[in-house]
Amino acid sequence: MQKDKARHNTVTILRKYHEVFSSKDAHLYKPYEVKIVKGNALIEAGVDVLWNLVCGGGGTNYGSVNGNIEVYIVDTWVAGVLEGGYPTYGSDGKSVWKSAWAGALGDGVWSEWAVTNGAQHLNEKTEALGTKAGGTWTLEVSITLS
């Protein structure tokens, strides 16, 4: 007997810029480094929030009002600024979040990241992404469920 399988696929794109800018001006600059990271771990408590929302039980969603990406620096989670128009969702079984850290926001060693609703992480990934010191860094996280 064949068992049903659910899968998730996560792809994260980190773009690093020397310049400090707002997200609406990103198209004017070229990143000095682009790093693509595959995989992560969905967090059981975050999946429970999803199921509560799907089944009408309520909860805090991961949408544009509450949702964001956080990076872990030393011993603190630092939220980026969610870019306008994100998250995107509703096609191809995929949702995409994109956040930016400009200027001194997020300066330090980036060792982990997560999609959050402000109260609960949906997923987390431990990955050495580098040391931010000024400029603008953006993270784009896409999660596909199939």
N, CA and C atoms as a LAMMPS dump frame, in Angstrom:
ITEM: TIMESTEP
0
ITEM: NUMBER OF ATOMS
438
ITEM: BOX BOUNDS ff ff ff
-5.0000000000000000e+02 5.0000000000000000e+02
-5.0000000000000000e+02 5.0000000000000000e+02
-5.0000000000000000e+02 5.0000000000000000e+02
ITEM: ATOMS id mol type element x y z
1 1 1 N 0.838 -1.176 0
2 1 2 C 0 0 0
3 1 3 C 0.888 1.246 0
4 2 1 N 0.626 2.135 -0.924
5 2 2 C 1.418 3.356 -1.027
6 2 3 C 0.901 4.396 -0.041
7 3 1 N 1.817 5.046 0.645
8 3 2 C 1.446 6.076 1.601
9 3 3 C 1.482 7.439 0.923
10 4 1 N 0.557 8.312 1.335
11 4 2 C 0.59 9.691 0.87
12 4 3 C 1.81 10.375 1.476
13 5 1 N 2.384 11.269 0.708
14 5 2 C 3.538 12.008 1.204
15 5 3 C 3.301 13.494 0.99
16 6 1 N 3.587 14.244 2.003
17 6 2 C 3.574 15.699 1.877
18 6 3 C 5.029 16.158 1.9
19 7 1 N 5.319 17.138 1.097
20 7 2 C 6.681 17.66 1.045
21 7 3 C 6.643 19.174 1.115
22 8 1 N 7.732 19.718 1.599
23 8 2 C 7.902 21.162 1.488
24 8 3 C 9.292 21.427 0.914
25 9 1 N 9.36 22.482 0.157
26 9 2 C 10.617 22.879 -0.462
27 9 3 C 10.807 24.357 -0.168
28 10 1 N 11.951 24.685 0.37
29 10 2 C 12.233 26.084 0.686
30 10 3 C 13.493 26.52 -0.037
31 11 1 N 13.411 27.683 -0.671
32 11 2 C 14.557 28.289 -1.333
33 11 3 C 14.68 29.71 -0.809
34 12 1 N 15.872 30.065 -0.379
35 12 2 C 16.141 31.409 0.136
36 12 3 C 17.196 32.068 -0.741
37 13 1 N 16.941 33.317 -1.096
38 13 2 C 17.907 34.085 -1.886
39 13 3 C 18.341 35.284 -1.051
40 14 1 N 19.629 35.346 -0.762
41 14 2 C 20.224 36.473 -0.049
42 14 3 C 20.93 37.351 -1.067
43 15 1 N 20.591 38.623 -1.061
44 15 2 C 21.27 39.592 -1.926
45 15 3 C 21.943 40.633 -1.031
46 16 1 N 23.24 40.869 -1.291
47 16 2 C 24.018 41.815 -0.493
48 16 3 C 24.412 43 -1.365
49 17 1 N 24.134 44.2 -0.863
50 17 2 C 24.446 45.445 -1.569
51 17 3 C 25.318 46.318 -0.672
52 18 1 N 26.225 47.055 -1.271
53 18 2 C 27.018 48.028 -0.515
54 18 3 C 26.182 49.252 -0.175
55 19 1 N 25.219 49.589 -1.036
56 19 2 C 24.425 50.805 -0.889
57 19 3 C 23.308 50.619 0.15
58 20 1 N 22.888 51.732 0.739
59 20 2 C 21.724 51.768 1.627
60 20 3 C 20.585 52.371 0.821
61 21 1 N 19.465 51.643 0.725
62 21 2 C 18.342 52.129 -0.075
63 21 3 C 17.047 51.519 0.437
64 22 1 N 15.921 52.085 0.011
65 22 2 C 14.621 51.506 0.352
66 22 3 C 14.257 50.48 -0.709
67 23 1 N 13.337 49.592 -0.373
68 23 2 C 13.027 48.473 -1.256
69 23 3 C 12.534 48.92 -2.625
70 24 1 N 11.881 50.06 -2.717
71 24 2 C 11.375 50.512 -4.014
72 24 3 C 12.504 50.878 -4.978
73 25 1 N 13.71 51.102 -4.45
74 25 2 C 14.851 51.473 -5.289
75 25 3 C 15.813 50.318 -5.568
76 26 1 N 15.466 49.108 -5.151
77 26 2 C 16.373 47.964 -5.301
78 26 3 C 16.767 47.729 -6.747
79 27 1 N 15.879 47.994 -7.673
80 27 2 C 16.17 47.749 -9.091
81 27 3 C 17.289 48.65 -9.623
82 28 1 N 17.632 49.69 -8.88
83 28 2 C 18.676 50.626 -9.314
84 28 3 C 20.091 50.135 -8.976
85 29 1 N 20.19 49.088 -8.167
86 29 2 C 21.488 48.649 -7.676
87 29 3 C 21.752 47.186 -8.03
88 30 1 N 23.023 46.865 -8.119
89 30 2 C 23.436 45.496 -8.409
90 30 3 C 24.075 44.916 -7.144
91 31 1 N 23.616 43.735 -6.712
92 31 2 C 24.223 43.143 -5.517
93 31 3 C 25.665 42.726 -5.775
94 32 1 N 26.499 42.835 -4.742
95 32 2 C 27.873 42.376 -4.875
96 32 3 C 27.986 40.881 -4.593
97 33 1 N 26.941 40.3 -3.986
98 33 2 C 26.923 38.856 -3.755
99 33 3 C 25.472 38.387 -3.731
100 34 1 N 25.233 37.233 -4.331
101 34 2 C 23.93 36.576 -4.281
102 34 3 C 24.18 35.15 -3.825
103 35 1 N 23.467 34.735 -2.788
104 35 2 C 23.635 33.39 -2.249
105 35 3 C 22.273 32.703 -2.244
106 36 1 N 22.196 31.511 -2.807
107 36 2 C 20.964 30.733 -2.829
108 36 3 C 21.127 29.555 -1.874
109 37 1 N 20.187 29.442 -0.937
110 37 2 C 20.223 28.394 0.083
111 37 3 C 18.951 27.563 -0.055
112 38 1 N 19.114 26.253 -0.12
113 38 2 C 17.947 25.368 -0.223
114 38 3 C 17.748 24.62 1.084
115 39 1 N 16.476 24.393 1.417
116 39 2 C 16.11 23.601 2.58
117 39 3 C 15.933 24.425 3.834
118 40 1 N 15.186 23.855 4.763
119 40 2 C 14.972 24.414 6.092
120 40 3 C 14.185 23.406 6.896
121 41 1 N 13.807 23.777 8.104
122 41 2 C 12.97 22.933 8.945
123 41 3 C 11.694 23.681 9.274
124 42 1 N 10.558 23.107 8.886
125 42 2 C 9.295 23.675 9.343
126 42 3 C 9.205 23.432 10.848
127 43 1 N 8.661 24.394 11.577
128 43 2 C 8.539 24.305 13.027
129 43 3 C 7.145 23.79 13.355
130 44 1 N 7.044 22.746 14.178
131 44 2 C 5.748 22.132 14.464
132 44 3 C 4.73 23.149 14.968
133 45 1 N 5.138 24.039 15.859
134 45 2 C 4.196 25.038 16.372
135 45 3 C 3.714 25.969 15.261
136 46 1 N 4.583 26.278 14.296
137 46 2 C 4.184 27.108 13.165
138 46 3 C 3.218 26.379 12.253
139 47 1 N 3.449 25.082 12.032
140 47 2 C 2.528 24.279 11.228
141 47 3 C 1.18 24.18 11.934
142 48 1 N 1.196 24.077 13.263
143 48 2 C -0.064 24.058 14.018
144 48 3 C -0.85 25.35 13.798
145 49 1 N -0.161 26.491 13.741
146 49 2 C -0.828 27.761 13.451
147 49 3 C -1.474 27.695 12.063
148 50 1 N -0.736 27.159 11.081
149 50 2 C -1.298 27.032 9.728
150 50 3 C -2.57 26.203 9.737
151 51 1 N -2.526 25.042 10.406
152 51 2 C -3.711 24.184 10.429
153 51 3 C -4.878 24.864 11.148
154 52 1 N -4.608 25.588 12.222
155 52 2 C -5.677 26.338 12.897
156 52 3 C -6.314 27.329 11.935
157 53 1 N -5.506 28.017 11.155
158 53 2 C -6.041 28.987 10.196
159 53 3 C -6.825 28.291 9.087
160 54 1 N -6.289 27.184 8.566
161 54 2 C -6.96 26.449 7.496
162 54 3 C -8.325 25.954 7.961
163 55 1 N -8.38 25.475 9.195
164 55 2 C -9.622 24.865 9.702
165 55 3 C -10.55 25.868 10.379
166 56 1 N -10.231 27.152 10.32
167 56 2 C -11.106 28.175 10.873
168 56 3 C -10.989 28.373 12.368
169 57 1 N -9.933 27.853 12.952
170 57 2 C -9.749 27.979 14.399
171 57 3 C -9.166 29.31 14.827
172 58 1 N -8.748 30.11 13.874
173 58 2 C -8.172 31.41 14.207
174 58 3 C -6.698 31.321 14.521
175 59 1 N -6.119 32.469 14.759
176 59 2 C -4.692 32.557 15.047
177 59 3 C -4.086 33.718 14.289
178 60 1 N -2.816 33.942 14.496
179 60 2 C -2.109 35.036 13.842
180 60 3 C -1.501 34.522 12.556
181 61 1 N -1.902 35.103 11.429
182 61 2 C -1.397 34.621 10.142
183 61 3 C 0.006 35.158 9.859
184 62 1 N 0.565 34.715 8.763
185 62 2 C 1.919 35.1 8.349
186 62 3 C 1.861 36.09 7.188
187 63 1 N 0.774 36.843 7.095
188 63 2 C 0.548 37.784 6.001
189 63 3 C 1.281 39.09 6.176
190 64 1 N 0.923 40.07 5.357
191 64 2 C 1.668 41.328 5.282
192 64 3 C 1.605 42.166 6.558
193 65 1 N 0.578 42 7.372
194 65 2 C 0.484 42.771 8.615
195 65 3 C 1.382 42.174 9.694
196 66 1 N 1.404 40.846 9.796
197 66 2 C 2.147 40.176 10.868
198 66 3 C 3.412 39.481 10.396
199 67 1 N 3.435 39.023 9.158
200 67 2 C 4.527 38.196 8.663
201 67 3 C 5.797 38.986 8.393
202 68 1 N 6.92 38.312 8.544
203 68 2 C 8.205 38.939 8.29
204 68 3 C 9.275 37.856 8.292
205 69 1 N 10.488 38.255 7.987
206 69 2 C 11.653 37.385 8.122
207 69 3 C 12.517 37.976 9.22
208 70 1 N 13.022 37.109 10.077
209 70 2 C 13.953 37.528 11.118
210 70 3 C 15.288 36.826 10.903
211 71 1 N 16.373 37.503 11.273
212 71 2 C 17.697 36.884 11.272
213 71 3 C 18.205 36.859 12.705
214 72 1 N 18.987 35.831 13.003
215 72 2 C 19.521 35.663 14.35
216 72 3 C 20.93 36.214 14.385
217 73 1 N 21.138 37.215 15.246
218 73 2 C 22.444 37.863 15.387
219 73 3 C 22.838 37.801 16.857
220 74 1 N 23.907 37.125 17.147
221 74 2 C 24.437 36.901 18.494
222 74 3 C 23.384 36.182 19.348
223 75 1 N 22.532 36.897 20.063
224 75 2 C 21.508 36.256 20.887
225 75 3 C 20.151 36.934 20.719
226 76 1 N 19.93 37.541 19.547
227 76 2 C 18.706 38.309 19.312
228 76 3 C 18.171 38.056 17.911
229 77 1 N 16.848 37.912 17.801
230 77 2 C 16.194 37.857 16.498
231 77 3 C 15.91 39.286 16.057
232 78 1 N 16.323 39.643 14.843
233 78 2 C 16.144 40.995 14.308
234 78 3 C 15.273 40.914 13.055
235 79 1 N 14.109 41.554 13.121
236 79 2 C 13.186 41.543 11.984
237 79 3 C 13.639 42.539 10.933
238 80 1 N 13.517 42.138 9.691
239 80 2 C 13.768 43.058 8.589
240 80 3 C 12.521 43.888 8.332
241 81 1 N 12.551 44.654 7.27
242 81 2 C 11.396 45.427 6.839
243 81 3 C 10.772 44.653 5.683
244 82 1 N 9.544 44.154 5.885
245 82 2 C 8.871 43.378 4.848
246 82 3 C 8.643 44.27 3.644
247 83 1 N 9.072 43.811 2.487
248 83 2 C 8.926 44.62 1.282
249 83 3 C 7.477 44.647 0.832
250 84 1 N 7.077 45.777 0.263
251 84 2 C 5.715 45.964 -0.21
252 84 3 C 5.324 44.893 -1.21
253 85 1 N 4.08 44.426 -1.118
254 85 2 C 3.602 43.396 -2.024
255 85 3 C 3.899 41.979 -1.564
256 86 1 N 4.59 41.823 -0.444
257 86 2 C 4.902 40.492 0.083
258 86 3 C 4.155 40.279 1.384
259 87 1 N 3.826 39.063 1.736
260 87 2 C 4.11 37.852 0.995
261 87 3 C 3.184 37.696 -0.21
262 88 1 N 3.671 36.952 -1.191
263 88 2 C 2.826 36.558 -2.312
264 88 3 C 2.401 35.118 -2.047
265 89 1 N 1.229 34.745 -2.51
266 89 2 C 0.718 33.4 -2.249
267 89 3 C -0.461 33.129 -3.17
268 90 1 N -0.889 31.874 -3.183
269 90 2 C -2.092 31.511 -3.913
270 90 3 C -1.869 30.92 -5.284
271 91 1 N -0.617 30.663 -5.662
272 91 2 C -0.371 29.984 -6.937
273 91 3 C 0.823 29.053 -6.776
274 92 1 N 0.751 27.926 -7.474
275 92 2 C 1.827 26.935 -7.481
276 92 3 C 2.131 26.36 -6.1
277 93 1 N 1.195 26.453 -5.142
278 93 2 C 1.426 25.908 -3.804
279 93 3 C 2.536 26.611 -3.053
280 94 1 N 2.822 27.859 -3.447
281 94 2 C 4 28.558 -2.923
282 94 3 C 3.616 29.892 -2.291
283 95 1 N 4.321 30.238 -1.218
284 95 2 C 4.266 31.571 -0.613
285 95 3 C 5.681 32.127 -0.587
286 96 1 N 5.805 33.445 -0.775
287 96 2 C 7.121 34.094 -0.823
288 96 3 C 7.101 35.329 0.069
289 97 1 N 8.098 35.422 0.945
290 97 2 C 8.31 36.599 1.78
291 97 3 C 9.62 37.245 1.34
292 98 1 N 9.699 38.581 1.439
293 98 2 C 10.957 39.266 1.128
294 98 3 C 11.099 40.441 2.085
295 99 1 N 12.22 40.471 2.792
296 99 2 C 12.502 41.528 3.759
297 99 3 C 13.882 42.106 3.501
298 100 1 N 14.067 43.353 3.967
299 100 2 C 15.338 44.056 3.776
300 100 3 C 15.845 44.6 5.104
301 101 1 N 17.159 44.633 5.231
302 101 2 C 17.847 45.23 6.374
303 101 3 C 18.786 46.276 5.794
304 102 1 N 18.49 47.554 6.02
305 102 2 C 19.276 48.647 5.428
306 102 3 C 20.014 49.42 6.516
307 103 1 N 21.166 49.969 6.142
308 103 2 C 21.958 50.741 7.097
309 103 3 C 22.462 49.84 8.208
310 104 1 N 22.327 50.297 9.46
311 104 2 C 22.818 49.529 10.606
312 104 3 C 21.851 48.427 11.039
313 105 1 N 20.613 48.434 10.539
314 105 2 C 19.655 47.404 10.919
315 105 3 C 20.177 46.029 10.506
316 106 1 N 20.301 45.138 11.464
317 106 2 C 20.763 43.785 11.174
318 106 3 C 22.263 43.629 11.067
319 107 1 N 23.027 44.653 11.439
320 107 2 C 24.482 44.511 11.388
321 107 3 C 24.943 43.437 12.372
322 108 1 N 25.839 42.585 11.931
323 108 2 C 26.382 41.516 12.756
324 108 3 C 26.46 40.227 11.967
325 109 1 N 26.797 39.155 12.651
326 109 2 C 26.942 37.842 12.03
327 109 3 C 25.563 37.204 11.89
328 110 1 N 25.187 36.877 10.664
329 110 2 C 23.906 36.222 10.388
330 110 3 C 24.125 34.71 10.437
331 111 1 N 23.525 34.057 11.429
332 111 2 C 23.748 32.623 11.611
333 111 3 C 22.478 31.792 11.435
334 112 1 N 21.327 32.439 11.358
335 112 2 C 20.068 31.716 11.248
336 112 3 C 19.003 32.686 10.764
337 113 1 N 17.944 32.162 10.131
338 113 2 C 16.829 33.006 9.717
339 113 3 C 15.531 32.235 9.909
340 114 1 N 14.414 32.961 9.941
341 114 2 C 13.101 32.331 10.107
342 114 3 C 12.016 33.227 9.529
343 115 1 N 10.945 32.609 9.02
344 115 2 C 9.726 33.334 8.68
345 115 3 C 8.878 33.327 9.945
346 116 1 N 8.351 34.487 10.325
347 116 2 C 7.625 34.619 11.582
348 116 3 C 6.315 35.373 11.389
349 117 1 N 5.411 35.209 12.331
350 117 2 C 4.197 36.024 12.367
351 117 3 C 4.262 37.007 13.534
352 118 1 N 5.445 37.179 14.082
353 118 2 C 5.649 38.063 15.219
354 118 3 C 5.54 37.344 16.55
355 119 1 N 4.912 36.17 16.545
356 119 2 C 4.745 35.385 17.769
357 119 3 C 5.317 33.982 17.631
358 120 1 N 5.274 33.423 16.415
359 120 2 C 5.683 32.04 16.208
360 120 3 C 6.409 31.896 14.878
361 121 1 N 7.553 31.228 14.9
362 121 2 C 8.266 30.941 13.656
363 121 3 C 7.537 29.848 12.893
364 122 1 N 7.433 30.027 11.587
365 122 2 C 6.89 29.002 10.71
366 122 3 C 7.983 28.007 10.334
367 123 1 N 9.184 28.513 10.106
368 123 2 C 10.317 27.684 9.716
369 123 3 C 11.591 28.333 10.213
370 124 1 N 12.66 27.583 10.221
371 124 2 C 13.969 28.111 10.612
372 124 3 C 15.036 27.411 9.785
373 125 1 N 16.132 28.126 9.574
374 125 2 C 17.282 27.559 8.877
375 125 3 C 18.548 28.091 9.527
376 126 1 N 19.407 27.19 9.974
377 126 2 C 20.714 27.582 10.486
378 126 3 C 21.674 27.54 9.319
379 127 1 N 22.282 28.68 9.051
380 127 2 C 23.166 28.801 7.882
381 127 3 C 24.041 30.031 8.08
382 128 1 N 25.341 29.89 7.932
383 128 2 C 26.236 31.04 8.003
384 128 3 C 26.068 31.859 6.724
385 129 1 N 25.478 33.044 6.848
386 129 2 C 25.215 33.89 5.682
387 129 3 C 26.211 35.032 5.536
388 130 1 N 27.028 35.254 6.549
389 130 2 C 28.025 36.323 6.468
390 130 3 C 27.85 37.335 7.587
391 131 1 N 28.661 38.37 7.534
392 131 2 C 28.612 39.432 8.537
393 131 3 C 28.206 40.722 7.856
394 132 1 N 27.045 41.229 8.23
395 132 2 C 26.546 42.478 7.66
396 132 3 C 27.147 43.654 8.421
397 133 1 N 27.646 44.634 7.678
398 133 2 C 28.189 45.863 8.262
399 133 3 C 27.78 47.018 7.348
400 134 1 N 26.569 47.523 7.555
401 134 2 C 26.059 48.593 6.698
402 134 3 C 25.512 48.045 5.396
403 135 1 N 25.249 48.938 4.457
404 135 2 C 24.68 48.528 3.177
405 135 3 C 23.259 48.037 3.349
406 136 1 N 22.793 47.265 2.387
407 136 2 C 21.456 46.68 2.432
408 136 3 C 21.566 45.208 2.073
409 137 1 N 20.971 44.362 2.89
410 137 2 C 20.853 42.945 2.585
411 137 3 C 19.374 42.61 2.5
412 138 1 N 19.008 41.759 1.537
413 138 2 C 17.629 41.306 1.426
414 138 3 C 17.597 39.785 1.463
415 139 1 N 16.548 39.256 2.072
416 139 2 C 16.294 37.819 2.058
417 139 3 C 14.936 37.594 1.425
418 140 1 N 14.894 36.693 0.478
419 140 2 C 13.642 36.272 -0.149
420 140 3 C 13.485 34.788 0.144
421 141 1 N 12.392 34.432 0.821
422 141 2 C 12.166 33.052 1.226
423 141 3 C 10.89 32.547 0.536
424 142 1 N 11.018 31.459 -0.226
425 142 2 C 9.839 30.842 -0.834
426 142 3 C 9.668 29.447 -0.237
427 143 1 N 8.427 29.172 0.181
428 143 2 C 8.09 27.865 0.751
429 143 3 C 7.003 27.266 -0.134
430 144 1 N 7.274 26.081 -0.664
431 144 2 C 6.317 25.379 -1.501
432 144 3 C 5.877 24.12 -0.795
433 145 1 N 4.573 23.91 -0.707
434 145 2 C 4.015 22.683 -0.13
435 145 3 C 3.422 21.867 -1.265
436 146 1 N 3.716 20.566 -1.256
437 146 2 C 3.146 19.696 -2.29
438 146 3 C 2.876 18.326 -1.704
